[in-house]
Amino acid sequence: MPRSDPVAAPVAASPIHAYPASASLEADAAVYRTLLESTLAIPWKIDWATMRFTYMGPQIEPLLGWPQNSWVSVEDWASRIHPDDREHVVNYCVAQSIAGIDHEADYRALTADRGFVWIRDVVHVVRNAAGEVDSLIGFMFDISERKRIEQELVKMQKKLEALSFEDGLTRTANRRRFDERLEAEWETARRGARPLSMILLDIDHFKRFNDRYGHVRGDECLVTVAAALRKIGRAQDVVARFGGEEFVLLLPDTDEATALDLARTCRHAIEALAIPHEASDCSTFVTASVGVGTVVPDEGERARDFCESVDRRLYGAKQNGRNQLLSA
């Protein structure tokens, strides 16, 4: 396929010529070609009337593996775009070109060995004297490293977001995360007229535990209890540290009977850890008092009121001697 120069650049007028004008033009064209083909950017040109490449920089083969002379028409370009990017990139670039608007697009270009390279294609629309689109001139840039860094930053941001919703000691959700999920699950349950349940538990006589065994052992106790509760929580549940030695399980789409079963499981699992607690007056091991409640949210009711009602049941369990469960 014949190749023309990618850009017909104007030659500045000069009052002195040491050689014929034709030789000067040829020399300038050679310089332009050398500059274009030595840069990391890959120049190309498409004739608008035929939708065929009139030029493709030789840098394309080392980058993508496709031979320079295999870039014949726009179909070659489109077919070498990753399937997940192809439709919207092609549609966007064609629409912008028809409108005569310079544009750029990021996409994954397929390589000859079935891999891909992230490309940024920068396109300039050339018009003729009548103002009609004559050709497209562009540069392809390898932005794979930039995309890799962007993806790493996204991963880091997600990790930081997760940490911002996590209790640093117990690795359960923190109070901020619980409050956010409570409001969201409350609205979901209200719209769908579905039950929402909550288990609130408090480690019995935890201050005495710290006084007896020290705060390091106290932290170890909290971590162990939290791990046991996480095992009980289902995929849709939120297990959070509610504050101090209190934990909460938010149970979306969970009826009263199921919530009671889970609450009993939590209380028994904590006692089964057999963590010694000689300062407790309700057991020789670490135990918990538990409050549990279920509601189908109605218009006008508030999640905060529901939370307070479960907290009152927890308080009642503690007032009744601790190491027990109180429900509605």
DOMARGU-495394 format. One record per residue (C-alpha): residue number from 1; x, y, z; residue in three letters; chain. Coordinates in Angstrom, 2 decimals, decimal comma, padded with zeros to 5 digits. Each point is the difference from the previous one (the first is absolute). Layout:
// DOMARGU-495394
> num | x | y | z | residu | chaine
> NUM | X | Y | Z | ALA | A
...
END
This chain:
// DOMARGU-495394
> num | x | y | z | residu | chaine
> 1 | 000,00 | 000,00 | 000,00 | MET | A
> 2 | 001,50 | 003,41 | -000,89 | PRO | A
> 3 | 000,91 | 002,22 | 002,93 | ARG | A
> 4 | -000,01 | 003,78 | 000,00 | SER | A
> 5 | 001,55 | 002,33 | 002,51 | ASP | A
> 6 | -002,03 | 000,24 | 003,18 | PRO | A
> 7 | -000,13 | 003,79 | 000,12 | VAL | A
> 8 | 000,48 | 002,37 | -002,91 | ALA | A
> 9 | 001,68 | 002,74 | 002,07 | ALA | A
> 10 | 000,51 | 003,45 | -001,56 | PRO | A
> 11 | 003,53 | 001,04 | -000,81 | VAL | A
> 12 | 001,00 | 003,41 | 001,35 | ALA | A
> 13 | 001,06 | 002,51 | -002,63 | ALA | A
> 14 | 003,73 | 000,75 | -000,02 | SER | A
> 15 | 001,75 | 002,86 | -001,83 | PRO | A
> 16 | 003,09 | -002,13 | -000,67 | ILE | A
> 17 | 000,05 | -003,45 | -001,61 | HIS | A
> 18 | 003,28 | -001,80 | -000,47 | ALA | A
> 19 | -001,77 | -002,73 | -001,97 | TYR | A
> 20 | -003,16 | -000,39 | -002,13 | PRO | A
> 21 | -003,44 | 000,30 | 001,64 | ALA | A
> 22 | -000,89 | -003,60 | -000,89 | SER | A
> 23 | 003,06 | -001,26 | 001,80 | ALA | A
> 24 | -000,92 | 002,13 | 003,02 | SER | A
> 25 | -003,52 | -001,47 | 000,09 | LEU | A
> 26 | 001,34 | -003,52 | -000,26 | GLU | A
> 27 | 002,49 | 000,66 | 002,78 | ALA | A
> 28 | -002,69 | 001,47 | 002,24 | ASP | A
> 29 | -002,30 | -002,97 | -000,64 | ALA | A
> 30 | 002,81 | -002,37 | 000,93 | ALA | A
> 31 | 000,63 | 001,92 | 003,21 | VAL | A
> 32 | -003,69 | -000,07 | 000,91 | TYR | A
> 33 | -000,21 | -003,71 | -000,66 | ARG | A
> 34 | 003,10 | -000,66 | 002,10 | THR | A
> 35 | -001,39 | 002,03 | 002,89 | LEU | A
> 36 | -003,38 | -001,76 | -000,15 | LEU | A
> 37 | 001,48 | -003,46 | -000,21 | GLU | A
> 38 | 002,54 | 000,52 | 002,77 | SER | A
> 39 | -002,55 | 001,12 | 002,60 | THR | A
> 40 | -001,76 | -002,42 | 002,32 | LEU | A
> 41 | -003,34 | 001,36 | -001,22 | ALA | A
> 42 | -001,37 | -001,91 | -002,98 | ILE | A
> 43 | -001,18 | 002,31 | -002,84 | PRO | A
> 44 | -002,73 | -001,02 | -002,41 | TRP | A
> 45 | -002,23 | 001,49 | -002,68 | LYS | A
> 46 | -003,35 | -001,10 | -001,44 | ILE | A
> 47 | -001,58 | 001,21 | -003,24 | ASP | A
> 48 | -003,62 | 000,86 | 000,90 | TRP | A
> 49 | -001,50 | -000,79 | -003,40 | ALA | A
> 50 | 001,37 | -003,56 | -000,15 | THR | A
> 51 | 000,37 | -000,66 | 003,74 | MET | A
> 52 | 003,43 | -001,43 | -000,73 | ARG | A
> 53 | 003,32 | 000,64 | 001,66 | PHE | A
> 54 | 002,37 | 002,04 | -002,12 | THR | A
> 55 | 002,66 | -000,23 | 002,68 | TYR | A
> 56 | 000,78 | -001,99 | 003,12 | MET | A
> 57 | 003,18 | 000,54 | 001,98 | GLY | A
> 58 | 002,45 | -002,91 | 000,11 | PRO | A
> 59 | -000,01 | 000,17 | 003,83 | GLN | A
> 60 | -003,32 | -001,86 | -000,07 | ILE | A
> 61 | 001,59 | -003,40 | -000,64 | GLU | A
> 62 | 002,39 | -000,03 | 003,00 | PRO | A
> 63 | -002,87 | 001,13 | 002,25 | LEU | A
> 64 | -002,92 | -002,17 | -001,14 | LEU | A
> 65 | 001,63 | -002,60 | -002,21 | GLY | A
> 66 | -002,17 | 000,77 | -003,04 | TRP | A
> 67 | 002,11 | 000,76 | -003,12 | PRO | A
> 68 | -000,04 | 003,59 | -001,22 | GLN | A
> 69 | -001,48 | -000,98 | -003,36 | ASN | A
> 70 | -002,88 | -001,90 | 001,63 | SER | A
> 71 | -001,69 | 003,28 | 000,98 | TRP | A
> 72 | -002,00 | 000,50 | -003,17 | VAL | A
> 73 | -003,44 | 001,28 | 001,03 | SER | A
> 74 | -001,97 | 001,15 | 003,05 | VAL | A
> 75 | -001,32 | -003,57 | 000,28 | GLU | A
> 76 | 003,53 | -001,10 | 000,89 | ASP | A
> 77 | 000,11 | 002,64 | 002,74 | TRP | A
> 78 | -003,45 | -000,90 | 001,37 | ALA | A
> 79 | 000,62 | -003,75 | -000,01 | SER | A
> 80 | 003,17 | 000,50 | 002,05 | ARG | A
> 81 | -001,78 | 001,76 | 002,85 | ILE | A
> 82 | -000,84 | -002,11 | 003,05 | HIS | A
> 83 | -003,60 | -001,32 | -000,33 | PRO | A
> 84 | -001,00 | 001,64 | 003,29 | ASP | A
> 85 | 001,11 | 003,42 | -001,30 | ASP | A
> 86 | -000,73 | -000,34 | -003,71 | ARG | A
> 87 | -003,60 | 001,11 | -000,41 | GLU | A
> 88 | 000,05 | 003,17 | 002,08 | HIS | A
> 89 | 003,47 | 001,08 | -001,23 | VAL | A
> 90 | -000,85 | -000,50 | -003,69 | VAL | A
> 91 | -003,39 | 001,70 | 000,36 | ASN | A
> 92 | 001,50 | 002,93 | 001,88 | TYR | A
> 93 | 002,91 | 000,53 | -002,42 | CYS | A
> 94 | -002,20 | -000,28 | -003,10 | VAL | A
> 95 | -002,56 | 002,44 | 001,42 | ALA | A
> 96 | 002,67 | 002,53 | 000,93 | GLN | A
> 97 | 001,68 | -000,34 | -003,39 | SER | A
> 98 | -003,27 | 000,49 | -001,90 | ILE | A
> 99 | -000,60 | 003,13 | 002,07 | ALA | A
> 100 | 003,49 | 001,20 | -000,82 | GLY | A
> 101 | 001,07 | 000,11 | 003,65 | ILE | A
> 102 | 003,53 | -000,79 | 001,14 | ASP | A
> 103 | -000,11 | -002,70 | 002,65 | HIS | A
> 104 | 001,87 | -002,66 | 001,92 | GLU | A
> 105 | -000,87 | -003,43 | 001,34 | ALA | A
> 106 | 001,57 | -002,48 | 002,40 | ASP | A
> 107 | -000,43 | -003,68 | -000,79 | TYR | A
> 108 | 001,68 | -003,38 | 000,12 | ARG | A
> 109 | 001,59 | -000,86 | -003,34 | ALA | A
> 110 | 000,36 | -003,71 | -000,69 | LEU | A
> 111 | 003,47 | -001,33 | -000,69 | THR | A
> 112 | 000,86 | -002,66 | -002,54 | ALA | A
> 113 | 000,78 | -002,45 | 002,82 | ASP | A
> 114 | -003,53 | 000,45 | 001,47 | ARG | A
> 115 | 000,98 | 002,40 | 002,73 | GLY | A
> 116 | -000,85 | 003,68 | 000,13 | PHE | A
> 117 | 001,64 | 003,39 | 000,47 | VAL | A
> 118 | -001,73 | 003,09 | 001,34 | TRP | A
> 119 | -000,03 | 002,67 | -002,71 | ILE | A
> 120 | -000,91 | 003,67 | -000,02 | ARG | A
> 121 | -000,99 | 001,01 | -003,52 | ASP | A
> 122 | 000,13 | 003,76 | -000,64 | VAL | A
> 123 | -001,82 | 000,98 | -003,21 | VAL | A
> 124 | 000,03 | 003,20 | -002,05 | HIS | A
> 125 | -002,67 | 000,50 | -002,68 | VAL | A
> 126 | 001,34 | 001,61 | -003,20 | VAL | A
> 127 | -002,48 | 001,93 | -002,16 | ARG | A
> 128 | 000,30 | 000,98 | -003,65 | ASN | A
> 129 | -000,56 | 003,47 | -001,46 | ALA | A
> 130 | -003,77 | -000,61 | -000,05 | ALA | A
> 131 | 000,01 | -000,76 | 003,72 | GLY | A
> 132 | -000,68 | -003,69 | -000,51 | GLU | A
> 133 | 001,87 | -002,76 | 001,83 | VAL | A
> 134 | 002,96 | -001,00 | -002,15 | ASP | A
> 135 | 002,07 | -002,25 | 002,22 | SER | A
> 136 | 000,84 | -000,99 | 003,55 | LEU | A
> 137 | 003,49 | 000,37 | 001,41 | ILE | A
> 138 | 000,88 | -001,44 | 003,37 | GLY | A
> 139 | 002,53 | -001,35 | 002,44 | PHE | A
> 140 | -000,24 | -003,15 | 002,08 | MET | A
> 141 | 001,71 | 000,06 | 003,40 | PHE | A
> 142 | 000,79 | -003,00 | 002,16 | ASP | A
> 143 | -001,58 | 000,84 | 003,40 | ILE | A
> 144 | 000,26 | -003,47 | 001,54 | SER | A
> 145 | 002,23 | 001,16 | 002,84 | GLU | A
> 146 | -002,30 | 002,91 | 000,76 | ARG | A
> 147 | -002,99 | -002,36 | 000,10 | LYS | A
> 148 | 001,89 | -002,40 | 002,26 | ARG | A
> 149 | 000,71 | 002,84 | 002,43 | ILE | A
> 150 | -003,64 | 001,15 | -000,17 | GLU | A
> 151 | -001,21 | -003,52 | 000,78 | GLN | A
> 152 | 002,41 | -000,25 | 002,93 | GLU | A
> 153 | -001,31 | 003,31 | 001,31 | LEU | A
> 154 | -003,59 | -001,24 | -000,31 | VAL | A
> 155 | 000,91 | -003,15 | 001,93 | LYS | A
> 156 | 001,72 | 002,09 | 002,66 | MET | A
> 157 | -002,98 | 002,32 | 000,25 | GLN | A
> 158 | -002,38 | -002,94 | 000,44 | LYS | A
> 159 | 002,30 | -001,43 | 002,66 | LYS | A
> 160 | 000,07 | 003,33 | 001,84 | LEU | A
> 161 | -003,79 | 000,23 | -000,24 | GLU | A
> 162 | -000,30 | -003,49 | 001,44 | ALA | A
> 163 | 002,34 | 000,92 | 002,83 | LEU | A
> 164 | -002,03 | 003,13 | 000,71 | SER | A
> 165 | -003,02 | -002,26 | 000,62 | PHE | A
> 166 | 001,89 | -002,55 | 002,09 | GLU | A
> 167 | 000,69 | -000,15 | 003,71 | ASP | A
> 168 | 003,77 | 000,03 | 000,34 | GLY | A
> 169 | 000,13 | -002,52 | 002,85 | LEU | A
> 170 | -002,65 | -002,60 | -000,76 | THR | A
> 171 | -000,10 | 000,28 | -003,83 | ARG | A
> 172 | -003,79 | 000,14 | 000,15 | THR | A
> 173 | -001,93 | 002,93 | -001,47 | ALA | A
> 174 | 000,29 | 003,18 | 002,04 | ASN | A
> 175 | -002,84 | 002,16 | 001,31 | ARG | A
> 176 | 000,12 | 002,26 | -003,05 | ARG | A
> 177 | -000,49 | -002,96 | -002,32 | ARG | A
> 178 | -002,80 | -001,39 | 002,16 | PHE | A
> 179 | -001,88 | 003,32 | 000,05 | ASP | A
> 180 | 000,29 | 000,27 | -003,79 | GLU | A
> 181 | -001,22 | -003,54 | -000,62 | ARG | A
> 182 | -002,80 | 000,33 | 002,55 | LEU | A
> 183 | -001,49 | 002,95 | -001,88 | GLU | A
> 184 | 000,39 | -001,75 | -003,36 | ALA | A
> 185 | -001,48 | -003,32 | 001,18 | GLU | A
> 186 | -002,81 | 001,84 | 001,79 | TRP | A
> 187 | -001,07 | 001,64 | -003,25 | GLU | A
> 188 | 000,27 | -003,26 | -001,92 | THR | A
> 189 | -002,12 | -001,83 | 002,58 | ALA | A
> 190 | -002,57 | 002,84 | 000,08 | ARG | A
> 191 | -000,42 | 000,08 | -003,79 | ARG | A
> 192 | -000,29 | -003,77 | -000,24 | GLY | A
> 193 | -001,99 | -000,47 | 003,22 | ALA | A
> 194 | 002,64 | -002,50 | 001,12 | ARG | A
> 195 | 001,19 | -000,80 | 003,55 | PRO | A
> 196 | 003,21 | 001,48 | 001,36 | LEU | A
> 197 | 001,56 | -001,45 | 003,15 | SER | A
> 198 | 002,77 | 001,06 | 002,36 | MET | A
> 199 | 002,04 | -001,74 | 002,69 | ILE | A
> 200 | 001,75 | 002,20 | 002,54 | LEU | A
> 201 | 002,33 | -001,63 | 002,53 | LEU | A
> 202 | 002,25 | 001,14 | 002,80 | ASP | A
> 203 | 002,86 | -001,99 | 001,57 | ILE | A
> 204 | -000,91 | -000,45 | 003,64 | ASP | A
> 205 | 002,12 | 001,82 | 002,60 | HIS | A
> 206 | 002,63 | 000,94 | -002,55 | PHE | A
> 207 | 001,39 | 002,81 | 002,18 | LYS | A
> 208 | 000,66 | -002,58 | 002,70 | ARG | A
> 209 | 001,71 | -002,17 | -002,62 | PHE | A
> 210 | 002,36 | 002,83 | -000,92 | ASN | A
> 211 | 000,68 | 000,77 | 003,65 | ASP | A
> 212 | 000,75 | -003,65 | 000,73 | ARG | A
> 213 | 001,99 | -001,01 | -003,08 | TYR | A
> 214 | 001,18 | 003,28 | -001,50 | GLY | A
> 215 | -000,91 | 001,86 | -003,18 | HIS | A
> 216 | 002,16 | -002,15 | -002,29 | VAL | A
> 217 | -001,94 | -003,10 | 001,03 | ARG | A
> 218 | -003,17 | 002,09 | -000,30 | GLY | A
> 219 | 000,83 | 000,85 | -003,62 | ASP | A
> 220 | 000,74 | -003,67 | -000,69 | GLU | A
> 221 | -003,40 | -000,87 | 001,43 | CYS | A
> 222 | -001,77 | 002,49 | -002,28 | LEU | A
> 223 | 001,86 | -001,30 | -003,06 | VAL | A
> 224 | -000,91 | -003,60 | 000,82 | THR | A
> 225 | -003,66 | 000,83 | 000,59 | VAL | A
> 226 | -000,17 | 002,02 | -003,23 | ALA | A
> 227 | 001,46 | -002,92 | -001,98 | ALA | A
> 228 | -002,67 | -002,32 | 001,41 | ALA | A
> 229 | -002,76 | 002,45 | -000,94 | LEU | A
> 230 | 001,34 | 000,42 | -003,54 | ARG | A
> 231 | -000,26 | -003,75 | -000,50 | LYS | A
> 232 | -003,66 | 000,12 | 001,03 | ILE | A
> 233 | -000,88 | 003,00 | -002,17 | GLY | A
> 234 | -001,30 | -000,85 | -003,46 | ARG | A
> 235 | 001,14 | 001,61 | -003,25 | ALA | A
> 236 | -002,72 | 002,66 | 000,10 | GLN | A
> 237 | 000,41 | 000,80 | 003,71 | ASP | A
> 238 | 002,02 | 002,82 | 001,53 | VAL | A
> 239 | 002,10 | -000,93 | 003,02 | VAL | A
> 240 | 001,25 | 003,17 | 001,68 | ALA | A
> 241 | 001,62 | 001,23 | 003,15 | ARG | A
> 242 | -002,67 | 002,22 | 001,49 | PHE | A
> 243 | 002,26 | 001,57 | 002,59 | GLY | A
> 244 | 002,38 | -001,19 | 002,72 | GLY | A
> 245 | -000,96 | -003,59 | 000,79 | GLU | A
> 246 | -003,28 | 000,12 | -001,94 | GLU | A
> 247 | -000,58 | -001,69 | -003,35 | PHE | A
> 248 | -002,96 | 000,12 | -002,36 | VAL | A
> 249 | -001,24 | -002,24 | -002,79 | LEU | A
> 250 | -002,28 | 001,62 | -002,56 | LEU | A
> 251 | -002,08 | -002,69 | -001,72 | LEU | A
> 252 | -001,73 | 001,09 | -003,25 | PRO | A
> 253 | -003,09 | -001,91 | -001,15 | ASP | A
> 254 | 000,00 | -002,09 | 003,18 | THR | A
> 255 | -003,14 | -000,94 | 001,93 | ASP | A
> 256 | -000,33 | -000,15 | 003,78 | GLU | A
> 257 | 000,42 | -003,77 | 000,34 | ALA | A
> 258 | 003,21 | -000,04 | -002,04 | THR | A
> 259 | 001,36 | 003,02 | 001,88 | ALA | A
> 260 | -000,65 | -001,73 | 003,34 | LEU | A
> 261 | 001,81 | -003,13 | -001,18 | ASP | A
> 262 | 002,99 | 002,08 | -001,11 | LEU | A
> 263 | 000,00 | 001,93 | 003,28 | ALA | A
> 264 | 000,06 | -003,24 | 002,02 | ARG | A
> 265 | 002,82 | -001,27 | -002,21 | THR | A
> 266 | 002,00 | 003,17 | 000,68 | CYS | A
> 267 | -000,44 | -000,25 | 003,78 | ARG | A
> 268 | 000,90 | -003,68 | 000,11 | HIS | A
> 269 | 002,97 | 000,48 | -002,36 | ALA | A
> 270 | 001,49 | 002,64 | 002,29 | ILE | A
> 271 | -000,41 | -002,21 | 003,08 | GLU | A
> 272 | 001,47 | -002,93 | -001,92 | ALA | A
> 273 | 003,23 | 001,97 | -000,50 | LEU | A
> 274 | 000,66 | -000,79 | 003,68 | ALA | A
> 275 | 001,95 | 003,19 | 000,62 | ILE | A
> 276 | 000,61 | 000,05 | 003,78 | PRO | A
> 277 | -001,68 | 002,86 | 001,89 | HIS | A
> 278 | 000,51 | -000,44 | 003,71 | GLU | A
> 279 | -001,28 | 003,52 | 000,71 | ALA | A
> 280 | -003,46 | -000,69 | -001,42 | SER | A
> 281 | -002,89 | -000,77 | 002,33 | ASP | A
> 282 | -002,07 | -001,79 | -002,65 | CYS | A
> 283 | 002,50 | -002,57 | -001,33 | SER | A
> 284 | 003,61 | -001,13 | 000,29 | THR | A
> 285 | 000,38 | 000,72 | -003,74 | PHE | A
> 286 | -000,63 | 003,02 | -002,21 | VAL | A
> 287 | -003,72 | 000,28 | -000,81 | THR | A
> 288 | -002,27 | 002,53 | -001,70 | ALA | A
> 289 | -003,37 | 001,57 | 000,59 | SER | A
> 290 | -002,10 | 000,22 | -003,15 | VAL | A
> 291 | -002,91 | 002,07 | -001,25 | GLY | A
> 292 | -001,75 | -000,86 | -003,25 | VAL | A
> 293 | -002,81 | 001,56 | -002,00 | GLY | A
> 294 | -001,80 | -000,21 | -003,34 | THR | A
> 295 | -002,02 | 002,61 | -001,84 | VAL | A
> 296 | -001,72 | 000,51 | -003,33 | VAL | A
> 297 | 000,64 | 003,74 | -000,42 | PRO | A
> 298 | -003,02 | 002,16 | -000,60 | ASP | A
> 299 | -000,30 | 003,53 | -001,36 | GLU | A
> 300 | 000,80 | 002,44 | 002,78 | GLY | A
> 301 | 002,04 | -002,45 | 002,07 | GLU | A
> 302 | 003,70 | 000,67 | 000,50 | ARG | A
> 303 | 002,96 | -002,35 | -000,02 | ALA | A
> 304 | 001,37 | 001,79 | 003,05 | ARG | A
> 305 | -003,12 | -000,86 | 002,01 | ASP | A
> 306 | 000,31 | -003,66 | -000,97 | PHE | A
> 307 | 003,64 | -000,01 | 001,06 | CYS | A
> 308 | -000,92 | 001,54 | 003,36 | GLU | A
> 309 | -002,70 | -002,62 | 000,56 | SER | A
> 310 | 002,52 | -002,82 | -000,46 | VAL | A
> 311 | 002,41 | 001,84 | 002,30 | ASP | A
> 312 | -002,70 | 000,07 | 002,71 | ARG | A
> 313 | -000,34 | -003,78 | -000,30 | ARG | A
> 314 | 003,74 | -000,35 | 000,42 | LEU | A
> 315 | -000,21 | 002,19 | 003,09 | TYR | A
> 316 | -002,84 | -002,16 | 001,29 | GLY | A
> 317 | 002,10 | -003,16 | -000,47 | ALA | A
> 318 | 002,78 | 001,61 | 002,04 | LYS | A
> 319 | -002,41 | 001,14 | 002,70 | GLN | A
> 320 | -001,45 | -003,52 | 000,27 | ASN | A
> 321 | 003,37 | -001,50 | 000,95 | GLY | A
> 322 | 002,03 | 000,02 | -003,29 | ARG | A
> 323 | 001,08 | -003,02 | -002,05 | ASN | A
> 324 | -003,45 | -000,20 | -001,58 | GLN | A
> 325 | -002,05 | 001,06 | -002,98 | LEU | A
> 326 | -003,01 | 002,32 | -000,05 | LEU | A
> 327 | -002,29 | 000,46 | -003,00 | SER | A
> 328 | -003,42 | 001,52 | -000,58 | ALA | A
END
